[in-house]
Amino acid sequence: MENILKLEQKIVPELIELLGKRYDILRMICYNQPIGRRILAEHMCISERIVRNEINFLKSQNLIEVNALGMFITDEGEIIINELKKFIHEIKGLTKFEEFIQKHLKLQQVIVVPGDVEMDKSVLKELGKAAANYAMDIIKDNSVIALTGGSTVKEVVDSFHKSKKYSNILVLPARGGMARNVDIQANTLVARLADKIGGNYELLHVPDNLSNAALATLLNEKNIKTIIDKIQNAEILIYGIGIASDMALKRGVPEKEIKQLEDLGAVGEAFGQYYNEAGKIIRYTPTIVVNNEQAKNNTILIAVAAGKNKARAIIATEINRSSTVLVIDQAAATEIINILEKRE
């Protein structure tokens, strides 16, 4: 396939470009339906005239439907999207991106989805779908799955299909709660995922930003200790990656301490720990469940993140994690490669 792609790109490069554009339009409609032409044009940063022409073509091929509410993908359109996915992956050179990042960060696997979440929010749904598909392939009967919260992990949970093929699955929160949107709290996502895959779940009704003294007290509570033991022995852990300063702000860290983090070179955050460029933990925030060393002992870690601005945070938190499967978008992958090449 690679040789055919090279020939096509040399002889008819416009064909490859057109294919990619129509694929992106179909994917945008699929994840945002019903959607109007004007909004579609704005999201894709192309003119309404071009959108109109492409929509007329896609409609004539029975790939989309158009009515008063907007545009919808057809069953045939969904089939085309799924069948083109691997081809588009090769066109954009994403396999080489995956291999480069996997080798240089020393990870178990890297999955790159096409696009830039900062330009196209539907890319986050594609990323969630890729992570969910991977997780569904490795879940077995009696698996224990742990989740952190966050908008990216929410997309992963939302992308799981309803399934009854698993038995005796336990889903647990890998973090306590934070004073923010309940919809993306770990407890909420745990209950939603368990419902989708027919599993059981347990909740952790404690805040995430505890003092050392409060954490020590809670760890002596029998019920809390029991659930924490289960979480720390989870076989699959799905989590997001944050930019250090952003996560410190969300956790209510005082401005003076955020400045100290920046002075220490903090760039990434995961599991309540802040990492510098070299992947070294420079500050540990007491957390009710998972710390860095415990996370390394999990059978499979599934890390999800998107956006060019997350590249340094991804490198810092994930370097040398041989159990990690990293799922990112093309923009993050491109920037990660740029950073790693400059370091070399």
Residue pairs with C-beta under 8 A, 6 or more apart in sequence:
1 87
1 90
2 90
5 16
5 90
5 91
8 15
8 16
9 16
16 91
19 84
19 88
19 91
20 88
20 91
20 92
21 54
22 54
22 57
22 58
23 81
23 84
23 88
24 44
24 115
24 120
25 40
25 44
25 51
25 54
25 55
25 58
26 58
26 63
26 64
26 73
26 77
26 80
26 81
27 81
27 122
27 126
28 35
28 40
28 43
28 44
28 120
28 122
29 35
29 40
29 64
29 71
29 72
29 73
29 77
30 73
30 77
30 78
30 81
30 122
31 122
31 125
31 126
32 39
32 40
32 43
32 122
33 70
33 71
33 72
33 73
34 67
34 69
34 70
34 71
34 72
35 70
35 71
36 70
36 71
37 48
37 51
37 52
37 55
37 71
38 48
40 51
40 55
40 71
41 47
41 48
41 50
41 51
43 120
43 121
43 122
44 51
44 120
45 119
55 64
55 66
55 71
58 64
58 77
59 65
59 66
61 76
62 74
62 76
62 77
63 73
63 74
63 76
63 77
63 80
64 71
64 72
64 73
64 74
64 77
65 71
65 72
65 73
65 74
66 72
73 81
88 114
89 95
89 114
92 114
92 330
94 112
94 113
94 114
94 330
94 333
97 110
97 112
97 330
97 333
97 334
97 337
98 109
98 110
98 111
98 112
98 333
99 110
100 337
100 340
101 107
101 110
101 112
101 326
101 333
101 336
101 337
101 340
102 108
102 109
102 110
102 326
104 340
105 315
105 318
105 319
105 320
105 321
105 326
105 336
105 340
106 319
106 320
106 321
106 322
107 318
107 321
107 322
107 324
107 325
107 326
108 300
108 321
108 322
108 323
108 324
108 325
109 325
109 326
110 325
110 326
110 327
110 328
110 333
111 130
111 131
111 134
111 325
111 326
111 327
111 328
112 328
112 329
112 330
112 333
113 123
113 126
113 127
113 130
113 327
113 328
113 329
113 330
114 123
114 126
114 329
114 330
115 122
115 123
115 126
115 329
115 330
115 331
116 123
116 307
116 308
116 329
116 330
116 331
117 123
117 124
117 127
117 306
117 307
117 329
117 331
118 307
118 308
118 309
118 331
119 331
123 306
123 329
124 151
124 152
124 155
124 306
124 329
125 155
125 158
125 159
126 329
127 152
127 155
127 304
127 306
127 327
127 328
127 329
128 152
128 154
128 155
128 156
128 157
128 158
128 159
128 304
129 159
130 327
131 156
131 159
131 238
131 302
131 304
131 327
132 156
132 157
132 159
132 160
132 161
133 159
134 302
134 325
134 327
135 145
135 156
135 160
135 236
135 238
135 302
136 160
136 161
136 163
138 236
138 300
139 145
139 166
139 169
139 197
139 236
140 166
141 166
141 167
141 168
141 169
142 167
142 168
142 169
143 166
143 169
143 170
143 235
143 236
144 169
144 170
144 171
144 172
144 230
144 233
144 234
144 235
144 236
145 169
145 170
145 171
145 172
145 193
145 199
145 234
145 235
145 236
145 237
145 238
146 171
146 172
146 173
146 174
146 231
146 234
146 236
146 237
146 238
146 289
146 290
146 298
147 153
147 157
147 171
147 172
147 173
147 174
147 186
147 189
147 190
147 193
147 237
147 238
147 239
148 173
148 174
148 175
148 186
148 238
148 239
148 240
148 271
148 290
149 173
149 175
149 177
149 178
149 184
149 185
149 186
149 188
149 189
149 240
150 184
150 239
150 240
150 242
151 184
151 240
152 240
152 304
152 305
152 306
153 184
153 189
153 238
153 239
153 240
153 304
154 183
154 184
154 189
155 304
156 238
156 302
156 304
157 189
157 192
157 193
157 196
158 192
160 193
160 196
160 197
161 196
162 196
162 197
163 196
163 197
163 198
164 198
166 197
166 198
166 199
167 198
168 199
168 200
169 194
169 197
169 198
169 199
169 200
170 199
170 200
170 201
170 202
170 230
171 190
171 191
171 193
171 194
171 197
171 199
171 200
171 201
172 190
172 201
172 202
172 204
172 227
172 230
172 231
172 234
173 186
173 187
173 189
173 190
173 203
173 204
173 231
173 289
174 186
174 231
174 234
174 237
174 239
174 271
174 289
174 290
175 186
175 204
175 208
175 271
175 272
175 287
175 288
175 289
175 290
176 186
176 204
176 206
176 207
176 208
176 209
176 210
176 287
176 288
176 289
177 185
177 186
177 187
177 204
177 205
177 206
177 207
177 208
178 185
178 207
178 208
178 209
178 250
178 251
179 207
179 252
180 250
182 188
186 204
187 203
187 204
187 205
190 201
190 202
190 203
191 201
191 203
193 199
193 201
194 200
194 201
202 227
202 230
204 224
204 227
204 228
204 231
204 288
204 289
206 218
206 224
206 288
208 251
208 272
208 287
208 288
209 251
209 252
209 285
209 286
210 218
210 286
210 287
210 288
211 286
212 286
215 286
215 287
215 288
218 224
218 288
219 225
219 228
224 288
228 288
228 289
231 289
231 290
232 289
232 290
232 294
232 297
234 298
235 298
235 299
235 300
236 298
236 299
236 300
236 302
237 290
237 295
237 298
237 300
237 301
237 302
238 302
238 304
239 270
239 271
239 295
239 301
239 302
239 303
239 304
240 270
240 303
240 304
240 305
241 268
241 269
241 270
241 303
241 304
241 305
241 310
241 313
241 314
241 317
241 318
242 250
242 268
242 269
242 270
242 313
243 267
243 268
243 269
243 309
243 310
243 313
244 261
244 262
244 266
244 267
244 268
244 269
244 274
244 275
244 313
245 258
245 261
245 262
245 266
247 269
247 274
248 257
248 258
248 261
248 266
248 269
248 274
249 258
251 272
251 285
253 261
261 274
261 282
261 283
264 274
264 276
264 282
264 283
265 276
265 277
265 282
266 274
266 275
266 276
266 282
266 283
267 275
267 276
267 277
267 312
267 313
267 316
268 274
268 275
268 312
268 313
268 314
268 315
268 316
268 317
269 275
269 313
269 317
270 292
270 295
270 303
270 317
271 287
271 290
271 291
271 292
271 295
272 284
272 285
272 286
272 287
272 291
273 281
273 283
273 284
273 285
273 291
273 292
274 281
274 282
274 283
274 284
274 285
275 281
275 282
275 313
275 316
275 317
276 282
276 316
277 312
277 315
277 316
278 316
278 319
279 315
279 316
279 317
279 318
279 319
279 320
281 292
284 291
295 301
296 321
296 323
298 323
299 323
300 323
300 325
301 321
301 323
301 324
301 325
302 324
302 325
302 327
303 314
303 317
303 318
303 321
303 324
303 325
303 326
303 327
304 327
304 328
305 313
305 314
305 326
305 327
305 328
305 332
306 328
306 329
306 331
306 332
307 329
307 331
307 332
308 331
308 332
308 334
308 335
310 328
310 332
311 332
311 335
311 336
311 338
311 339
312 339
314 326
314 328
314 332
314 336
315 336
315 339
315 340
318 324
318 326
328 336
